[in-house]
């Protein structure tokens, strides 16, 4: 979808200082152990990091403790060797009705890993796949990446789609979970995020927009639109990019921190 030019909101100096302070405070190693980012950080091999990142992110809705508990369960299913498990197709033996997280079941897990198996077999890594699809050249790399992943995942799953794995309404979706995974994989300050991908520049990352981030952004005057949809992500990110053109997603930490502790 062609992005229309968006005029960023004007951010008062006191709000900018608050955002910078909170981003620096929350973007700290202490954040890791309570967040799903802990799971991909356990690994050194790129493919293991990618798989753990996407699986942890796609179940990232609801209580953080529950998300972390269920991400741990998924890694245990794979004997903590995600890449080997994917390439050995161990997921084919799973009970499709096994509940893994809320409305995410074994059949959805299998659907997603079948697609990853094809991508790894043909491209070697998700980062290489992204590079081959030229997602980094897109105005909205996250949406382009999902579009290309969907084609493969649908193809290897008999033409089916799976909204539990990847959103299908790309013109409207905020793509919160994928934008979060990409923050982990692309941002390269070496504190919380891992910076292992080269196919997308961090300047083109978008804010993972959920209800809490949206509400805080509106209270701070960073966002006026009420819906937590793709247009709102575009608007909010444009405003944050005006503050840090090279690294707008750093402010995800600030909005999270302000939201948790209500520093308004």
Secondary structure by P-SEA (a helix, b strand, c coil): ccccbbbbccccaaaaaaaaaaaaaacccccccccccccccccccaaaaaaaaaaaaaaccccaaaaaaaaaaaaaaacccaaaaaaacccccccccccccccccaaaaaaaaaaaaaaaaccccaaaaaaaacccccccaaaaaaaaaaaaaaaaacccccccccccccccccaaaaaaaaaaacccccccccccccccccccccccccaaaaaaaaaacccccccccaaaaaaaaaaaaaacccccccaaaaaaaaaacccc
